Amino acid sequence: MVMRLACASLLVASWALCCAAQDVGQPQADETPQAHGPSRPKAMTGSLTGTVYCADTNLPARGAQITLFHISENSLGGGGYGETDLEGRFSLSHVAEGDYYVFAALPGYVNLVSSFAQQHLMSMTAEEREKLLAQALHVTISAGQTSQISVRLERGAEIDGNVNYDDGSPAIGLRVGYKLKTADSEASGAQAHMMDNTFFAQIGQPMTDDRGHFRILGVPPGKYLVHVMVPTRSSQHAEVNRYTEMIELQNNGDLKVYVGGAFRASKAEVINVDAGAASRDADITIPLSKLHTIRGQVVLKSTGRPPVTANVRLLYADTKEEIRSVLAPDGRFEIFYVPEESYLVRAAAGAEAPPAVDEESNPETIVASTAQRIIWRIPQAGVDSPGVSVQVTGDVENLTIAVPDPRADKKGPTLEIGPEGVGFSSTVNPEQ
């Protein structure tokens, strides 16, 4: 299934428990003859109206975002969206009949949507899930009828902090996120099952300002790991064409630096948040002096020569958790801003070279002008791919990884460019 690049980041953050998003107003059930043409399904829909108040002021919650979660037997799905007016009122029409949870979100107030993600719910006990669901407003929509509800928003907690580089300069314009650490993960001693709340918990993602300061609003009580996203692209990167650049932007993720200067969630300091209280001890220092570069090459065992392209994955040596994934055109690779740590570097050769394209060209315009569809099979290193152990204490140069010739039956993700746009095939983690 091909996903458009423009939607990729939104898809990553979309509802984790959606079985299938249900558009408001889609026709369902029953049939009604039409004056012209064959009969068409008649929409079995109702309406929902309501008012949202702020509990601390007892005044209308103006501009609050309204979200409906449709309740089916084993899943939750998107069911409708809206916004309150200057009187705190909202109205949603053409809502498919059924049962829904109703959530309201306003900066500074607790948004329960942040708790309705698969990893969070699955890590809870049945009693904890029941308690959480009891906090959510439930409504039943019946065809041809209007349901009414009233929502009160409770003031949430606040997490404040400052982000600086280890040379003393403020880290400006960086994205800040936070993860809820569950009791399940602490009891097991394994890597925490955590949920990134930044998309759900407030309207807009927090960023560091011109002084490196950030505020996260509307935080529910709990234990959190706060991190900042540090970009890992470098202007020193070897020349690549536009296709490989797009692939690396997808896979070469930002580096997370947690409170306490840790690069791993398991080593991060925990921030305790009480209901309605402000936590101002979430300072982060980005240790640039402890970030290094790994450069090397991938060669074929059969010939000692580089493949036309390869995939190189950087994993923590102990947990095999992926840190970075990069492409290696002509076998050459560079991984920038790597923390001091023990790693396993895995690689796999690809049989297909990246499609030739002028650096100044846009793949979409190329397709439009040639009416061609370009499909490129991207190599992917998995658990059976060769690996080299590396202890990073400084820059690593001339790291060589010998790999088998690419196999026809080893199918990784694909880049597809056609008249409808550019997209990547969905894939699973090769470590699973």
C-alpha positions in Angstrom: 0.0 0.0 0.0 1.5 3.3 -1.1 1.4 6.3 1.2 1.9 9.8 -0.1 4.9 11.6 1.3 2.7 14.6 2.2 0.7 12.4 4.6 3.6 10.4 6.1 4.1 12.4 9.2 0.3 12.6 9.9 -0.1 8.9 9.4 2.6 8.2 12.0 0.7 10.2 14.5 -2.9 9.1 13.6 -5.2 7.1 15.8 -3.4 4.0 17.0 -6.5 2.0 17.7 -8.4 3.0 14.5 -9.8 -0.1 12.8 -10.8 2.1 9.9 -11.5 5.8 10.1 -15.2 6.5 9.6 -16.0 9.7 7.7 -18.9 11.7 9.0 -21.8 11.7 6.7 -21.0 8.6 4.7 -24.0 6.7 3.4 -25.0 3.6 5.3 -27.7 0.9 5.4 -31.2 1.4 4.0 -32.0 2.3 0.4 -34.2 5.1 -1.0 -35.2 5.3 -4.7 -33.8 8.3 -6.5 -35.7 10.5 -9.0 -33.0 9.9 -11.6 -30.9 6.8 -11.9 -30.7 3.7 -9.7 -31.4 3.7 -5.9 -28.6 4.7 -3.6 -28.0 3.9 0.1 -29.6 6.4 2.5 -27.3 7.8 5.2 -28.4 6.6 8.7 -27.1 9.6 10.6 -27.9 11.8 13.5 -26.6 15.0 15.1 -24.7 15.9 18.2 -24.7 19.3 19.9 -23.2 20.5 23.2 -21.4 23.0 25.3 -17.9 22.9 26.7 -17.0 24.8 29.9 -13.7 25.3 31.8 -14.0 23.8 35.3 -11.6 26.4 36.9 -13.5 29.4 35.6 -16.9 28.0 34.8 -16.8 30.0 31.6 -17.2 28.7 28.0 -14.2 26.9 26.4 -13.9 28.9 23.3 -12.2 27.4 20.3 -11.9 23.9 21.9 -11.4 21.0 19.5 -14.0 18.3 19.6 -13.2 14.7 18.7 -15.5 11.7 18.5 -14.2 8.1 18.8 -16.6 5.5 17.4 -16.9 2.5 19.6 -17.0 -0.9 17.9 -16.6 -4.4 19.4 -12.8 -4.5 19.5 -11.5 -1.1 18.4 -11.9 2.7 18.5 -12.1 4.7 15.3 -12.3 8.3 14.3 -16.0 9.4 14.1 -16.1 13.2 13.8 -14.4 16.5 14.5 -15.5 20.0 15.3 -14.8 23.2 17.2 -16.6 25.3 19.8 -17.7 28.8 19.0 -17.4 31.9 21.2 -20.1 30.6 23.5 -18.4 27.3 23.9 -21.1 25.6 21.8 -20.5 23.0 19.0 -22.7 21.1 16.6 -21.9 18.0 14.5 -24.3 16.9 11.9 -24.3 13.8 9.7 -22.8 11.6 12.3 -23.2 7.9 11.6 -25.4 6.2 14.2 -23.6 4.3 16.9 -21.8 4.7 20.2 -19.1 7.3 20.7 -16.7 8.7 23.2 -16.6 12.5 23.1 -13.4 14.4 23.9 -12.7 18.2 24.1 -9.2 19.6 23.8 -8.1 23.2 24.7 -4.5 24.2 25.5 -3.8 24.0 29.2 -6.6 21.6 29.9 -6.4 17.8 30.2 -7.1 16.0 27.0 -8.0 12.4 27.5 -7.3 11.6 23.9 -3.7 11.4 24.9 -4.5 8.2 26.8 -6.3 6.4 24.0 -3.4 4.9 22.2 -2.7 1.3 21.7 0.5 1.0 23.6 -0.9 2.8 26.6 -4.2 0.9 26.7 -2.5 -2.5 26.1 0.0 -1.8 29.0 -2.9 -1.2 31.4 -4.6 -3.7 33.6 -8.3 -4.3 33.0 -9.1 -2.2 36.1 -6.9 0.7 34.9 -8.6 0.6 31.5 -12.1 0.6 33.1 -11.1 3.6 35.2 -9.8 5.5 32.2 -12.9 4.8 30.1 -15.1 5.9 33.0 -13.6 9.4 32.7 -14.7 9.7 29.0 -18.1 11.0 28.0 -20.2 8.4 26.2 -23.0 9.3 23.8 -25.3 7.2 21.5 -26.2 8.7 18.1 -29.5 7.6 16.7 -30.6 8.1 13.1 -32.7 11.2 12.6 -32.2 12.4 16.2 -30.1 15.1 17.9 -28.1 14.1 21.1 -27.0 16.8 23.5 -24.1 16.7 26.0 -22.2 19.1 28.3 -18.4 18.8 28.7 -16.3 20.3 31.6 -12.5 20.6 31.0 -10.2 20.3 34.0 -7.1 22.4 34.2 -4.1 20.2 33.3 -0.5 20.2 34.6 2.4 22.0 33.0 5.9 20.8 32.2 8.5 23.6 31.8 12.1 23.4 30.9 15.1 24.9 29.2 17.1 23.2 26.4 20.8 24.2 25.9 23.7 22.8 24.0 26.7 21.9 26.1 28.6 24.9 24.9 26.0 27.1 26.7 24.0 28.3 23.7 20.2 27.9 23.7 18.7 25.2 21.5 16.2 27.3 19.5 13.3 25.9 17.4 13.5 22.3 18.4 10.5 20.1 18.7 9.8 18.8 22.3 7.9 15.6 23.1 7.0 13.6 26.1 6.3 9.9 26.8 4.1 8.4 29.4 5.9 5.7 31.3 3.6 2.9 32.3 3.6 0.8 35.5 3.8 -2.3 33.2 7.2 -1.2 31.8 8.6 -0.4 35.2 7.6 -3.8 36.6 9.0 -5.8 33.8 12.4 -4.0 33.8 12.3 -4.1 30.0 12.4 -1.2 27.7 9.4 1.0 28.6 6.2 0.7 26.6 5.5 4.4 26.1 3.3 6.5 24.0 4.3 9.8 22.4 1.6 12.2 23.4 2.7 15.3 21.6 0.2 15.0 18.7 -2.8 14.3 20.9 -2.2 16.1 24.2 -2.4 19.6 23.0 -3.2 21.7 20.0 0.1 22.3 18.3 3.5 20.7 19.1 5.7 22.5 21.6 8.9 24.1 20.3 11.8 25.7 22.1 11.7 29.5 21.9 14.5 32.0 21.2 15.9 31.3 24.7 15.6 27.5 24.5 12.5 27.5 26.8 9.5 25.3 26.3 6.1 24.6 27.9 4.0 21.5 27.6 0.4 22.3 28.6 -2.6 20.1 29.7 -0.6 17.2 30.9 -2.5 14.4 32.8 -1.0 13.2 36.1 1.6 10.6 35.7 5.3 9.8 35.2 6.8 11.2 32.0 10.0 11.1 30.0 10.6 14.4 28.3 12.8 14.7 25.2 13.9 17.1 22.5 14.3 16.2 18.8 17.7 17.0 17.4 18.1 16.9 13.6 20.8 14.6 12.4 21.2 15.7 8.8 24.5 17.2 7.9 25.8 19.5 5.0 28.8 17.2 4.8 26.6 14.3 3.5 27.9 12.6 0.4 26.2 13.6 -2.8 23.0 11.6 -3.4 20.2 12.0 -5.9 16.8 13.2 -5.0 15.4 9.7 -4.5 17.9 8.6 -2.0 17.6 12.0 -0.2 13.8 11.4 0.2 14.4 7.9 1.5 16.9 9.1 4.1 14.6 11.9 5.2 12.1 9.1 5.9 14.4 6.8 7.8 17.2 9.0 9.2 15.1 10.1 12.2 15.9 12.9 14.6 18.0 12.1 17.7 16.0 12.2 20.9 17.8 13.7 23.9 16.0 13.2 27.3 16.0 15.1 30.5 19.4 14.3 32.2 21.2 14.3 28.9 20.4 10.6 28.1 19.9 9.4 24.5 17.9 6.3 25.5 14.5 6.2 27.2 15.7 3.5 29.6 18.4 5.9 31.0 16.3 9.1 31.1 15.3 10.9 34.3 11.6 10.6 35.1 9.4 13.7 35.6 6.6 13.3 38.1 3.5 15.3 37.3 0.7 15.9 39.8 -2.8 17.0 38.8 -2.9 20.7 38.0 0.6 21.4 39.2 3.6 22.8 37.3 6.8 20.8 36.9 9.7 23.1 36.1 12.6 20.7 36.4 12.6 19.4 32.8 15.9 21.0 31.7 17.8 19.3 28.9 21.4 19.7 27.9 22.3 18.4 24.4 25.9 17.0 24.6 27.3 17.9 21.2 30.8 17.0 22.4 29.6 13.4 22.7 28.2 13.1 19.2 30.3 11.6 16.5 30.3 10.4 12.9 30.6 6.9 11.5 31.8 6.6 7.9 32.4 3.4 6.0 31.6 1.2 3.0 29.6 -1.9 2.2 31.2 -4.4 -0.1 30.1 -7.7 -1.6 31.7 -10.9 -0.2 31.8 -12.4 -3.6 33.8 -9.7 -5.3 35.0 -7.3 -2.7 33.4 -4.5 -4.7 30.6 -2.2 -3.5 27.0 -2.9 -4.5 25.0 -0.4 -6.5 23.2 0.5 -3.3 22.9 -0.8 0.3 20.9 -0.2 3.5 22.9 0.4 6.7 21.2 0.2 10.1 22.6 1.4 13.4 21.4 -0.6 16.4 22.1 -0.5 20.1 24.3 -3.5 20.8 22.4 -4.7 23.9 18.7 -4.2 22.9 19.1 -4.2 19.1 16.9 -1.1 19.1 17.3 0.9 15.9 18.8 4.3 16.1 19.3 5.2 12.5 18.7 3.8 9.0 20.5 5.2 6.0 21.0 4.4 2.4 24.5 3.8 1.0 24.7 4.7 -2.7 27.6 2.8 -4.3 28.2 1.2 -0.9 29.4 4.4 0.8 27.6 5.6 4.0 27.9 8.3 6.6 26.0 8.4 9.9 26.2 11.7 11.7 25.7 12.7 15.3 26.0 9.3 16.9 26.1 9.2 20.7 29.0 7.5 22.5 27.7 4.0 23.0 28.2 0.3 21.9 26.5 -0.5 18.6 25.8 -3.1 16.0 26.0 -1.9 12.4 24.0 -4.1 10.0 23.9 -3.8 6.2 22.3 -5.4 3.2 23.0 -4.9 -0.5 20.4 -3.9 -3.0 20.1 -5.2 -6.5 18.7 -2.0 -8.1 20.5 1.3 -8.3 18.5 4.4 -7.4 16.7 5.8 -10.4 18.9 8.3 -12.3 17.6 11.8 -11.9 19.0 15.3 -12.1 19.5 16.8 -8.7 17.5 19.9 -9.7 14.6 17.8 -10.9 11.4 17.0 -9.0 10.3 13.3 -9.4 6.7 14.4 -9.6 7.3 16.7 -12.5 9.4 14.0 -14.2 6.5 11.6 -14.0 4.1 14.2 -15.3 6.3 14.9 -18.3 7.1 11.3 -19.2 3.8 9.7 -18.1 5.9 6.9 -16.6 5.7 5.0 -13.4 9.0 4.5 -11.5 9.2 1.7 -8.9 12.4 1.2 -7.0 12.9 -1.7 -4.6 14.8 -0.4 -1.6 17.2 -2.7 0.3 16.5 -3.4 3.9 18.8 -5.0 6.5 17.1 -7.5 8.8 18.0 -9.9 11.6 19.9 -12.2 9.3 22.0 -9.4 7.7 25.7 -9.3 8.5 26.8 -6.9 11.3 29.9 -5.3 12.8 30.2 -4.3 16.4 31.4 -0.8 17.1 32.3 1.1 20.2 31.9 4.8 19.5 34.1 7.1 21.6 35.0 9.4 18.7 34.7 9.5 14.9 34.8 6.1 13.3 36.4 6.1 9.8 36.6 3.4 7.1 34.3 0.9 8.7 33.8 -2.0 6.2 30.9 -4.4 6.2 31.0 -7.4 3.8 27.6 -8.6 2.7 26.2 -11.4 0.5 25.0 -10.7 -3.0 21.4 -9.4 -3.0 18.7 -12.1 -3.1 15.7 -11.9 -5.4 13.4 -13.3 -2.6 14.5 -10.6 -0.1 11.9 -7.9 -0.8 12.1 -4.7 1.1 10.0 -1.5 0.9 9.5 0.2 -2.4 9.5 3.8 -3.6 6.8 4.4 -6.2 6.4 7.4 -8.3 3.3 7.7 -10.5 0.7 10.1 -11.8 -0.9 10.3 -8.3 2.4 11.3 -6.6 5.3 9.9 -4.6 4.9 7.3 -1.9 6.6 4.5 0.1 5.3 1.1 0.7 4.4 0.3 4.3 6.9 -2.1 6.0 7.4 -3.9 9.2 10.4 -3.6 11.5 13.0 -6.0 10.1 14.0 -6.9 13.7 10.5 -8.3 14.4 
